[in-house]
Amino acid sequence: MMKRFIIASSAVAVLLGVLFFLVYFRGFYLDLNPDQPVETVFRTQGKELLYETPDGTWEPFVIRGVDLSSSLPGESALDFTPDYEDYSRWLEQIGAMGANTIRVYTIMNADFYEALYDYNTSNTDPLYLLQGLSVPDSANYGSEDIYQAEFMDLLLENGIAAVDVIHGRRSIQLGNYTGTGWYRWDVSPWTLGYLLGHEWDSGNIAYTNNSTQGPQSYQGTYFYTAPEASRFEAAMARLMDSITAYESDKYK
């Protein structure tokens, strides 16, 4: 009897471990409420960004932004050396100077999101977040187009991870040009959006647009391209649509 109990307990422990890995490391989920409407506190109207106030009205939101680095002076950006105290101090200074938005270029260390959560839950004027997603320079300035795996797959993988990070449900122990840590703080109420890539190389864009490998149009659930779109724009629409669909289905 004891032997059966040990075997059953071990099986349950293994199953829970696998499920934990799939949920918190790979983003696995089941959409149990497919008909639940998607909600957001930001939307666009023409070229304006609108914010929903507590009384339910929509007002224009003007971004006064500051870039926030993942490194300290003299160190590599991918070292992710700032800690919770550094980010807390910087956020206080950014808020004091009158800014209302922070832009980061990649998924930061968990300390950043903890500091942002603590700041926003302690201040009447929060700091909003533009979450960037980056690719390695070897891909951006390489001789292949955006449809190579190092580009498309990595942006999509990190985009899905960023959604989970924003909602406080992710663990990253070995990042692909990202920070690491156990992400437990839901900063989605203060997230303006996601920025796919930064400082795109004009040569890479031209190479993609003149290639015959990728499609020249995209029709998705949330994004689509105009008839005159380029192949690079079609790739961006595909990535944005996939990331938006993931967040909408999983977190509503």
TIVEX-78051 format. One record per residue (C-alpha): x, z, y; chain; residue number from 1; residue in three letters. Coordinates in pm, 1 decimal, padded with zeros to 6 digits. Layout:
N
         X         Z         Y  mol  seq  type
         X         Z         Y    A  NUM   ALA
...
//
This chain:
252
         X         Z         Y  mol  seq  type
   00000.0   00000.0   00000.0    A    1   MET
   00281.2   00091.2   00239.4    A    2   MET
   00458.7  -00234.9   00158.3    A    3   LYS
   00148.0  -00435.5   00245.9    A    4   ARG
   00110.4  -00242.8   00570.8    A    5   PHE
   00472.4  -00314.6   00666.6    A    6   ILE
   00433.0  -00685.0   00586.8    A    7   ILE
   00106.7  -00707.5   00782.7    A    8   ALA
   00254.3  -00518.7   01078.5    A    9   SER
   00561.2  -00741.7   01078.9    A   10   SER
   00342.7  -01054.1   01070.9    A   11   ALA
   00137.0  -00927.8   01364.1    A   12   VAL
   00452.6  -00841.8   01558.6    A   13   ALA
   00596.4  -01189.5   01497.0    A   14   VAL
   00268.4  -01352.5   01598.0    A   15   LEU
   00250.2  -01148.8   01918.8    A   16   LEU
   00614.0  -01232.8   01993.0    A   17   GLY
   00548.3  -01604.3   01949.9    A   18   VAL
   00236.1  -01583.5   02165.1    A   19   LEU
   00425.4  -01391.0   02434.1    A   20   PHE
   00698.1  -01656.5   02434.8    A   21   PHE
   00448.5  -01943.4   02458.0    A   22   LEU
   00249.7  -01779.9   02740.1    A   23   VAL
   00527.8  -01635.9   02957.5    A   24   TYR
   00814.6  -01876.9   02884.6    A   25   PHE
   00635.5  -02206.9   02815.6    A   26   ARG
   00313.8  -02175.7   03017.4    A   27   GLY
   00072.1  -02203.8   02723.9    A   28   PHE
  -00290.8  -02131.4   02808.3    A   29   TYR
  -00647.5  -02197.9   02696.0    A   30   LEU
  -00902.0  -02298.0   02959.4    A   31   ASP
  -01194.9  -02080.9   02856.9    A   32   LEU
  -01393.7  -02157.9   03174.0    A   33   ASN
  -01366.5  -02535.3   03226.0    A   34   PRO
  -01671.5  -02543.0   03455.1    A   35   ASP
  -01551.7  -02269.1   03690.4    A   36   GLN
  -01501.1  -02418.7   04038.7    A   37   PRO
  -01153.2  -02432.2   04187.9    A   38   VAL
  -01108.1  -02214.7   04496.9    A   39   GLU
  -00848.3  -02228.8   04771.1    A   40   THR
  -00795.2  -02078.4   05115.1    A   41   VAL
  -00617.9  -02388.8   05250.5    A   42   PHE
  -00728.4  -02748.3   05275.9    A   43   ARG
  -00649.0  -03059.3   05475.7    A   44   THR
  -00870.1  -03253.2   05712.7    A   45   GLN
  -00706.2  -03571.5   05827.7    A   46   GLY
  -00362.0  -03461.2   05941.8    A   47   LYS
  -00469.2  -03101.2   06004.1    A   48   GLU
  -00406.2  -02806.3   05776.8    A   49   LEU
  -00701.8  -02567.8   05770.6    A   50   LEU
  -00717.7  -02202.2   05670.1    A   51   TYR
  -01030.1  -02017.9   05556.3    A   52   GLU
  -01079.5  -01698.5   05754.8    A   53   THR
  -01229.9  -01383.4   05598.7    A   54   PRO
  -01570.4  -01470.4   05750.6    A   55   ASP
  -01571.8  -01808.0   05570.3    A   56   GLY
  -01495.1  -02039.7   05862.8    A   57   THR
  -01213.3  -02296.6   05856.9    A   58   TRP
  -00958.7  -02293.3   06138.0    A   59   GLU
  -00649.3  -02507.6   06205.8    A   60   PRO
  -00325.4  -02355.9   06079.9    A   61   PHE
  -00006.2  -02440.0   06268.9    A   62   VAL
   00310.8  -02393.6   06063.6    A   63   ILE
   00594.1  -02209.8   06237.2    A   64   ARG
   00844.7  -02222.1   05958.8    A   65   GLY
   01187.5  -02095.6   05858.3    A   66   VAL
   01401.9  -02221.7   05571.5    A   67   ASP
   01512.8  -01937.4   05346.4    A   68   LEU
   01825.5  -01977.0   05136.8    A   69   SER
   01885.6  -01865.4   04780.5    A   70   SER
   02246.2  -01772.6   04862.3    A   71   SER
   02458.8  -01561.1   05091.2    A   72   LEU
   02706.9  -01721.5   05333.2    A   73   PRO
   03009.7  -01861.3   05155.9    A   74   GLY
   02847.9  -01863.6   04811.1    A   75   GLU
   02684.9  -02132.7   04600.6    A   76   SER
   02309.1  -02175.7   04638.9    A   77   ALA
   02269.8  -02163.1   04260.2    A   78   LEU
   02435.1  -01820.6   04237.9    A   79   ASP
   02110.5  -01662.0   04367.1    A   80   PHE
   02303.9  -01362.7   04500.3    A   81   THR
   02054.1  -01210.7   04751.7    A   82   PRO
   01864.6  -00912.3   04614.7    A   83   ASP
   01538.5  -00737.3   04700.5    A   84   TYR
   01690.4  -00550.4   04996.6    A   85   GLU
   01833.1  -00873.8   05142.4    A   86   ASP
   01501.5  -01056.0   05119.4    A   87   TYR
   01304.6  -00759.9   05255.0    A   88   SER
   01534.5  -00741.3   05557.9    A   89   ARG
   01515.1  -01116.8   05617.5    A   90   TRP
   01136.2  -01121.8   05589.5    A   91   LEU
   01106.3  -00844.8   05846.6    A   92   GLU
   01332.1  -01039.4   06083.6    A   93   GLN
   01144.8  -01366.8   06025.2    A   94   ILE
   00813.0  -01198.1   06094.6    A   95   GLY
   00950.8  -01032.6   06407.5    A   96   ALA
   01064.5  -01367.6   06551.8    A   97   MET
   00710.0  -01505.6   06535.7    A   98   GLY
   00731.0  -01736.8   06234.9    A   99   ALA
   00441.4  -01752.2   05989.2    A  100   ASN
   00581.1  -01964.6   05703.7    A  101   THR
   00883.2  -01965.5   05474.4    A  102   ILE
   01016.0  -02269.4   05294.6    A  103   ARG
   01230.1  -02231.2   04983.6    A  104   VAL
   01395.9  -02521.4   04804.5    A  105   TYR
   01357.5  -02408.1   04446.3    A  106   THR
   01217.7  -02123.7   04237.1    A  107   ILE
   01396.8  -01817.3   04370.5    A  108   MET
   01501.5  -01505.0   04185.5    A  109   ASN
   01217.7  -01266.2   04105.4    A  110   ALA
   01341.6  -01030.2   04380.8    A  111   ASP
   01226.7  -01278.6   04646.1    A  112   PHE
   00865.7  -01289.5   04525.3    A  113   TYR
   00853.2  -00912.9   04491.9    A  114   GLU
   00980.9  -00876.3   04848.9    A  115   ALA
   00732.1  -01136.1   04977.2    A  116   LEU
   00443.2  -00963.1   04797.7    A  117   TYR
   00541.9  -00622.9   04935.5    A  118   ASP
   00581.0  -00761.1   05287.5    A  119   TYR
   00245.6  -00940.2   05286.9    A  120   ASN
   00054.6  -00645.2   05144.6    A  121   THR
   00208.1  -00417.4   05408.4    A  122   SER
   00161.1  -00633.4   05720.1    A  123   ASN
  -00150.2  -00762.1   05895.8    A  124   THR
   00025.6  -01092.2   05975.6    A  125   ASP
   00153.8  -01229.7   05642.9    A  126   PRO
   00423.7  -01487.6   05584.2    A  127   LEU
   00305.1  -01798.1   05400.6    A  128   TYR
   00509.0  -01989.2   05145.3    A  129   LEU
   00602.3  -02352.9   05092.2    A  130   LEU
   00745.4  -02360.9   04739.3    A  131   GLN
   01004.3  -02634.2   04690.9    A  132   GLY
   01113.2  -02800.9   04367.5    A  133   LEU
   01456.4  -02957.0   04343.2    A  134   SER
   01654.1  -03182.0   04112.2    A  135   VAL
   02032.0  -03190.1   04056.7    A  136   PRO
   02240.3  -03401.3   04292.4    A  137   ASP
   02370.3  -03594.5   03991.6    A  138   SER
   02018.1  -03730.6   03943.4    A  139   ALA
   01924.9  -03775.4   04307.9    A  140   ASN
   02245.8  -03958.6   04392.9    A  141   TYR
   02294.5  -04123.0   04053.8    A  142   GLY
   02247.4  -04480.7   03942.3    A  143   SER
   01910.7  -04438.4   03770.8    A  144   GLU
   01557.6  -04424.6   03908.4    A  145   ASP
   01308.5  -04139.4   03925.3    A  146   ILE
   01161.4  -04224.8   03585.4    A  147   TYR
   01470.2  -04100.0   03403.5    A  148   GLN
   01407.0  -03782.4   03205.0    A  149   ALA
   01637.2  -03567.5   03419.9    A  150   GLU
   01417.7  -03651.9   03716.2    A  151   PHE
   01057.3  -03675.6   03605.3    A  152   MET
   01062.8  -03426.5   03319.1    A  153   ASP
   01262.8  -03166.1   03511.1    A  154   LEU
   01041.6  -03186.9   03818.6    A  155   LEU
   00730.7  -03151.3   03603.2    A  156   LEU
   00879.3  -02865.2   03399.6    A  157   GLU
   00988.5  -02676.3   03709.6    A  158   ASN
   00661.3  -02755.4   03883.9    A  159   GLY
   00462.0  -02595.2   03603.8    A  160   ILE
   00700.2  -02298.7   03601.7    A  161   ALA
   00660.8  -02262.6   03979.2    A  162   ALA
   00281.8  -02244.4   03945.8    A  163   VAL
   00317.4  -01958.1   03697.1    A  164   ASP
   00577.7  -01789.4   03918.4    A  165   VAL
   00343.2  -01809.1   04219.1    A  166   ILE
   00065.6  -01647.3   04015.6    A  167   HIS
   00291.3  -01375.7   03872.2    A  168   GLY
   00284.4  -01483.2   03509.5    A  169   ARG
   00626.0  -01616.0   03409.1    A  170   ARG
   00963.9  -01517.4   03273.1    A  171   SER
   01269.6  -01736.0   03332.0    A  172   ILE
   01593.3  -01630.7   03166.8    A  173   GLN
   01785.2  -01958.0   03188.7    A  174   LEU
   01681.0  -02164.7   03487.5    A  175   GLY
   01707.6  -02539.4   03540.2    A  176   ASN
   01838.6  -02517.5   03896.9    A  177   TYR
   01608.5  -02219.7   03949.1    A  178   THR
   01634.6  -01845.9   03981.6    A  179   GLY
   01564.8  -01613.5   03691.8    A  180   THR
   01376.0  -01294.6   03622.1    A  181   GLY
   01042.7  -01150.3   03523.2    A  182   TRP
   00785.2  -01275.4   03775.8    A  183   TYR
   00495.1  -01029.1   03804.0    A  184   ARG
   00376.3  -01063.0   04165.4    A  185   TRP
   00084.9  -01288.3   04251.4    A  186   ASP
   00171.1  -01452.4   04585.5    A  187   VAL
  -00081.0  -01736.5   04546.0    A  188   SER
  -00305.0  -01608.5   04831.9    A  189   PRO
  -00018.9  -01685.9   05073.0    A  190   TRP
   00105.9  -02012.1   04920.6    A  191   THR
   00050.7  -02319.8   05136.9    A  192   LEU
   00169.9  -02570.9   04880.1    A  193   GLY
   00446.4  -02720.5   04670.3    A  194   TYR
   00715.8  -02957.4   04792.1    A  195   LEU
   00845.6  -03197.4   04528.0    A  196   LEU
   01212.8  -03257.9   04589.1    A  197   GLY
   01400.9  -03251.8   04916.3    A  198   HIS
   01640.3  -03482.7   05098.0    A  199   GLU
   01556.4  -03770.8   04866.1    A  200   TRP
   01839.0  -04023.6   04855.3    A  201   ASP
   01728.3  -04353.4   05012.5    A  202   SER
   01929.5  -04545.2   04752.3    A  203   GLY
   01742.8  -04376.8   04469.7    A  204   ASN
   01408.2  -04455.1   04632.5    A  205   ILE
   01508.6  -04819.9   04679.9    A  206   ALA
   01635.5  -04843.9   04321.6    A  207   TYR
   01306.8  -04704.2   04189.7    A  208   THR
   01095.2  -04932.6   04406.4    A  209   ASN
   01285.4  -05242.5   04295.5    A  210   ASN
   01290.9  -05148.4   03930.0    A  211   SER
   01041.1  -05295.9   03685.4    A  212   THR
   01037.9  -04990.2   03456.9    A  213   GLN
   00780.4  -04769.8   03628.4    A  214   GLY
   00416.7  -04834.4   03725.8    A  215   PRO
   00334.6  -04933.8   04081.6    A  216   GLN
   00006.9  -04743.0   04100.4    A  217   SER
  -00144.5  -04417.8   03980.6    A  218   TYR
  -00503.1  -04299.3   03948.0    A  219   GLN
  -00535.3  -03928.0   03873.5    A  220   GLY
  -00784.3  -03645.6   03906.4    A  221   THR
  -00649.1  -03510.8   04235.3    A  222   TYR
  -00411.8  -03781.2   04360.3    A  223   PHE
  -00413.8  -04159.4   04359.8    A  224   TYR
  -00213.8  -04431.4   04529.0    A  225   THR
  -00325.2  -04695.6   04774.1    A  226   ALA
  -00302.7  -05062.4   04666.7    A  227   PRO
   00015.8  -05113.7   04869.1    A  228   GLU
   00193.7  -04810.0   04719.3    A  229   ALA
   00548.8  -04826.7   04590.8    A  230   SER
   00673.9  -04721.3   04248.4    A  231   ARG
   00834.4  -04411.6   04398.4    A  232   PHE
   00504.0  -04311.2   04557.3    A  233   GLU
   00328.7  -04366.9   04223.8    A  234   ALA
   00577.6  -04131.5   04058.1    A  235   ALA
   00515.9  -03867.6   04325.4    A  236   MET
   00139.3  -03900.4   04283.5    A  237   ALA
   00171.3  -03858.3   03907.0    A  238   ARG
   00382.9  -03545.1   03942.3    A  239   LEU
   00161.4  -03390.3   04209.7    A  240   MET
  -00149.7  -03464.2   04006.7    A  241   ASP
  -00004.8  -03304.5   03691.6    A  242   SER
   00105.3  -02989.0   03873.2    A  243   ILE
  -00224.6  -02957.2   04061.2    A  244   THR
  -00424.9  -03007.9   03742.1    A  245   ALA
  -00221.9  -02738.2   03568.6    A  246   TYR
  -00284.1  -02484.8   03845.3    A  247   GLU
  -00651.6  -02579.8   03881.7    A  248   SER
  -00725.6  -02559.4   03508.8    A  249   ASP
  -00527.7  -02242.9   03443.8    A  250   LYS
  -00583.3  -02036.0   03755.8    A  251   TYR
  -00884.0  -02203.9   03920.3    A  252   LYS
//
